[in-house]
Amino acid sequence: MHAETVSHIEPGPIVELPEAPTRAGLAVIDLIDGIRNSWLWTTLAEQDVKLRYRGSILGPFWQTLTTGVMIGGMGLIYSKLFHTDLHDYLPMLSVGLIFWTFIAGMVTEGCGTFISVQGIIQQVKLPFSLHAYRLVYRNLLTLAHNFVIIPIVLFLFPHPIVWMRLIELLPGLVLISITGVWVSILLGMISARFRDVPPIVASIVQVVFFVTPVMWPVQALGPYAWWAQLNPFFAAIDVLRGPLLGQPTSQYSWTILMIMTAFGCAASFAFFAKFRSRLAFWV
C-alpha cells in the first residue's frame, strides 16, 4: 500500500538556486553598502573628533592653533633661509602645510583603518569599506578646522585670486578623497596582515615631506624642478594650492592625480576583492 502511494507522487517543479556572487561582486556590494550607510560613518567620524578633544575648551581648534603657531614660526625662519619675501612665502607655506597634513594624515592613519576597529569587525557585521569612509571623512573634518587659517593669512598677505579658478578646489578634493579611500583600504589590509607596515609607512611619509615642495618653492630646484613636479604628493597639493594663491598649476599635476586615482582604485579593488574574506581573521 505504501509503495503504491509513493508511485503516484509527481515530481515538483525544479527550483534553480541563484548563483553565489563572485569575489568581485561581493567587493562591489561592500563598497556600495558602505556608501549607503553614510549616516553611520559620518556620525562615527564626528564622534572620533569629539572624543579626541573631550574635556578641552577649544576642542578641535587646538589642532588649528597648533598648526597656526607652527606656520608662523616656520614662515619667519624659512623665508630667511630661502631668501624669499615673507609676503610670498607665508601663504605658500600655509596652504601647502595644511593640505599636506590632510593628505599625509590619510596615508598614516590608513594603516590602522581596520586594526583600530578590531572589536567592531569581530563583533558587528558591517561593510569593511565603511571604516575607510569614516577615516577619510574624519580627516576632512580636521582639514575644515585647519582651513580657517588660510583666509586669515591671505587677508594679511593678499594675493590676486582668480575667483573662477576656486571651482577647481572641488574636483581636486573629490579626487584626493577617493584616493584616500583606496589608500585606506589597501594599506589597512596590508597592515592588518603585516604589522610592520605602519611604522615603515610613517617613516617613508616623514622622508617624503622633506623632498616634496611643501615648505620650499619648486622653482628653487631650477632646471631640476621637473622631477619634483612628478611627485604624486606635490601634484595633490598643487591642484589645491594653485587656485587659492592665484597661481597656475604644474602642467603634470592634474594628469598625475587622475592617473594615480584611477590606477590606485583598480589595484586596491583587485586586492580588496581577493583578500576581503580573510580580513576578519587578520585583525
C-alpha positions as MATLAB code, in Angstrom:
seq = 'MHAETVSHIEPGPIVELPEAPTRAGLAVIDLIDGIRNSWLWTTLAEQDVKLRYRGSILGPFWQTLTTGVMIGGMGLIYSKLFHTDLHDYLPMLSVGLIFWTFIAGMVTEGCGTFISVQGIIQQVKLPFSLHAYRLVYRNLLTLAHNFVIIPIVLFLFPHPIVWMRLIELLPGLVLISITGVWVSILLGMISARFRDVPPIVASIVQVVFFVTPVMWPVQALGPYAWWAQLNPFFAAIDVLRGPLLGQPTSQYSWTILMIMTAFGCAASFAFFAKFRSRLAFWV';
ca = [
       0.000    0.000    0.000;
       2.838    2.356    0.888;
       4.691    1.535   -2.323;
       1.553    2.248   -4.384;
       1.118    5.633   -2.725;
       4.707    6.584   -3.360;
       4.449    5.619   -7.037;
       1.722    8.208   -7.604;
       3.786   11.133   -6.197;
       4.581   13.520   -9.032;
       7.911   15.335   -9.028;
       7.625   19.007   -8.097;
       8.981   21.908  -10.112;
      12.756   22.285  -10.222;
      13.903   25.267   -8.177;
      17.010   26.977   -9.500;
      19.126   28.496   -6.761;
      20.725   31.868   -7.535;
      24.420   31.762   -8.260;
      26.680   32.874   -5.453;
      28.252   36.307   -6.035;
      31.851   36.332   -7.174;
      34.620   37.871   -5.102;
      34.464   40.988   -7.227;
      30.696   41.109   -6.807;
      30.972   40.855   -3.035;
      33.578   43.630   -3.046;
      31.285   45.885   -5.071;
      28.383   45.137   -2.713;
      30.620   46.000    0.251;
      31.638   49.353   -1.273;
      28.044   50.263   -2.154;
      26.657   49.205    1.236;
      29.334   51.321    2.888;
      28.211   54.397    0.957;
      24.564   53.676    1.787;
      25.436   53.722    5.485;
      26.819   57.245    5.221;
      24.815   58.298    8.276;
      26.814   55.810   10.344;
      30.353   56.624    9.246;
      29.756   60.369    9.375;
      28.421   60.025   12.929;
      31.342   57.821   13.961;
      33.869   60.222   12.426;
      32.333   63.199   14.218;
      32.409   61.197   17.447;
      36.106   60.418   16.868;
      36.890   64.125   16.650;
      34.839   64.927   19.750;
      36.411   62.152   21.812;
      39.924   63.166   20.761;
      39.440   66.596   22.356;
      36.986   65.653   25.080;
      37.242   67.934   28.095;
      39.227   70.675   26.319;
      37.942   74.224   25.942;
      38.905   74.837   22.323;
      38.183   71.294   21.203;
      39.344   70.543   17.640;
      40.585   74.111   17.297;
      43.589   73.151   19.410;
      44.847   71.493   16.240;
      44.138   74.718   14.362;
      46.038   76.763   16.945;
      48.987   74.375   16.882;
      49.134   74.465   13.089;
      48.915   78.267   13.081;
      51.787   78.651   15.540;
      53.913   76.199   13.542;
      53.195   78.052   10.287;
      54.112   81.377   11.878;
      57.401   80.071   13.298;
      58.423   78.220   10.141;
      57.423   81.160    7.953;
      59.684   83.611    9.758;
      62.681   81.263    9.758;
      62.472   79.569    6.361;
      61.666   82.761    4.465;
      65.105   83.984    5.583;
      66.774   80.666    4.751;
      65.298   80.617    1.237;
      65.803   84.383    0.781;
      62.120   84.761   -0.037;
      59.846   87.646    0.806;
      57.534   86.753    3.708;
      54.582   88.145    1.729;
      55.070   85.395   -0.882;
      56.432   82.636    1.324;
      53.929   82.531    4.197;
      50.791   81.975    2.041;
      52.605   79.250    0.070;
      53.708   77.563    3.290;
      50.303   77.911    4.978;
      48.274   76.387    2.156;
      50.861   73.711    1.401;
      51.299   72.608    5.015;
      47.566   72.459    5.729;
      46.863   70.302    2.693;
      49.956   68.175    3.395;
      48.629   67.477    6.897;
      45.340   66.361    5.351;
      46.939   64.077    2.746;
      49.653   62.634    4.999;
      47.074   62.042    7.730;
      45.008   59.816    5.458;
      48.107   57.828    4.497;
      49.482   57.263    8.002;
      46.076   56.689    9.618;
      45.131   54.475    6.686;
      47.458   51.808    8.040;
      45.164   51.466   11.050;
      41.886   51.519    9.108;
      40.942   48.010   10.242;
      43.351   47.380   13.119;
      41.912   50.292   15.099;
      38.368   48.890   14.827;
      39.251   45.266   15.511;
      36.487   44.887   18.087;
      33.802   46.209   15.727;
      34.888   43.957   12.874;
      34.864   40.845   15.051;
      31.527   41.575   16.742;
      29.359   43.523   14.283;
      28.683   42.677   10.651;
      29.344   45.911    8.773;
      30.787   46.669    5.333;
      34.562   46.860    5.590;
      34.587   49.906    3.319;
      32.608   51.826    5.940;
      35.761   52.150    8.057;
      37.682   53.673    5.138;
      34.916   56.217    4.502;
      34.922   57.048    8.194;
      38.675   57.701    8.162;
      38.553   59.980    5.121;
      35.610   61.955    6.477;
      37.387   62.373    9.821;
      40.392   63.881    8.055;
      38.101   66.143    6.043;
      36.715   67.478    9.320;
      40.246   68.170   10.540;
      41.006   69.911    7.249;
      37.918   72.085    7.694;
      39.172   73.222   11.112;
      42.680   73.977    9.832;
      41.338   75.703    6.725;
      40.320   78.630    8.941;
      43.980   79.687    8.896;
      44.102   80.214    5.126;
      41.630   83.163    4.843;
      43.439   84.878    7.724;
      46.845   84.505    6.067;
      45.515   85.610    2.668;
      43.896   88.637    4.315;
      47.183   89.657    5.948;
      49.269   88.801    2.884;
      46.868   89.314   -0.041;
      47.382   87.571   -3.378;
      45.439   88.172   -6.580;
      42.842   85.404   -6.696;
      41.014   84.346   -9.836;
      37.635   83.541   -8.292;
      36.561   81.300  -11.166;
      39.583   79.094  -10.527;
      38.412   78.382   -6.999;
      35.958   75.954   -8.591;
      38.978   73.690   -9.203;
      39.136   73.029   -5.453;
      36.039   70.821   -5.590;
      37.216   68.254   -8.186;
      40.649   68.325   -6.570;
      39.223   67.480   -3.150;
      36.981   64.793   -4.655;
      39.904   63.068   -6.392;
      42.084   63.271   -3.283;
      39.260   61.933   -1.097;
      38.741   58.998   -3.469;
      42.486   58.400   -3.336;
      42.240   58.470    0.452;
      39.605   55.732    0.345;
      41.665   53.335   -1.767;
      44.823   54.116    0.205;
      42.980   53.402    3.462;
      41.607   50.101    2.177;
      44.883   48.929    0.628;
      47.234   49.987    3.434;
      44.674   48.974    6.043;
      44.502   45.407    4.718;
      48.270   45.076    4.248;
      48.887   46.474    7.736;
      46.347   44.062    9.225;
      48.309   41.191    7.716;
      51.819   42.570    8.315;
      52.074   44.682   11.468;
      55.490   46.093   10.478;
      53.915   48.169    7.716;
      52.559   51.125    9.809;
      55.952   52.259   11.197;
      57.534   51.768    7.772;
      54.869   53.927    6.124;
      55.209   56.591    8.832;
      58.968   56.765    8.231;
      58.509   56.992    4.460;
      55.925   59.779    4.784;
      58.301   61.729    7.016;
      61.064   61.491    4.399;
      58.686   62.349    1.549;
      57.710   65.553    3.385;
      61.218   66.954    3.018;
      61.539   66.077   -0.686;
      58.080   67.446   -1.552;
      57.726   71.183   -2.316;
      55.671   71.977    0.766;
      57.886   74.359    2.735;
      60.096   75.281   -0.202;
      59.117   76.514   -3.676;
      59.551   74.084   -6.533;
      61.317   76.828   -8.505;
      64.206   76.581   -6.038;
      65.399   73.469   -7.898;
      65.912   75.449  -11.083;
      66.366   73.139  -14.100;
      65.750   70.097  -11.890;
      62.253   71.219  -10.872;
      60.673   68.698  -13.253;
      61.437   65.694  -11.036;
      59.705   67.310   -8.044;
      56.678   68.025  -10.236;
      56.336   64.285  -10.893;
      55.894   63.662   -7.167;
      52.263   62.492   -6.611;
      52.169   64.280   -3.248;
      53.157   67.538   -4.916;
      50.521   67.001   -7.607;
      47.820   66.578   -4.953;
      48.928   69.731   -3.125;
      49.474   71.736   -6.306;
      45.907   71.338   -7.631;
      44.623   72.795   -4.343;
      47.290   75.386   -3.626;
      47.412   76.943   -7.091;
      43.784   78.188   -7.206;
      43.980   79.642   -3.693;
      47.153   81.591   -4.453;
      46.125   82.645   -7.957;
      48.997   80.690   -9.477;
      48.934   78.245  -12.404;
      49.242   74.587  -11.512;
      52.010   72.459  -12.933;
      51.281   71.026  -16.360;
      51.592   67.488  -14.957;
      49.650   67.836  -11.693;
      46.091   67.100  -12.856;
      47.255   64.277  -15.105;
      49.296   62.659  -12.339;
      46.452   63.000   -9.844;
      43.887   61.445  -12.186;
      46.220   58.588  -13.169;
      47.096   57.926   -9.530;
      43.405   57.886   -8.575;
      42.375   55.559  -11.405;
      45.317   53.169  -11.094;
      45.113   53.118   -7.295;
      41.383   52.378   -7.310;
      41.893   49.470   -9.712;
      44.798   47.964   -7.755;
      43.080   48.450   -4.395;
      39.815   46.947   -5.655;
      41.624   43.866   -7.002;
      43.366   43.383   -3.656;
      40.163   44.029   -1.708;
      38.181   41.571   -3.823;
      40.763   38.811   -3.433;
      41.520   39.077    0.285;
      38.349   40.655    1.692;
      37.155   37.317    3.142;
      40.365   36.968    5.184;
      40.327   40.433    6.702;
      38.319   39.448    9.792;
      40.926   36.798   10.586;
      43.874   39.134   10.025;
      42.748   41.722   12.546;
];
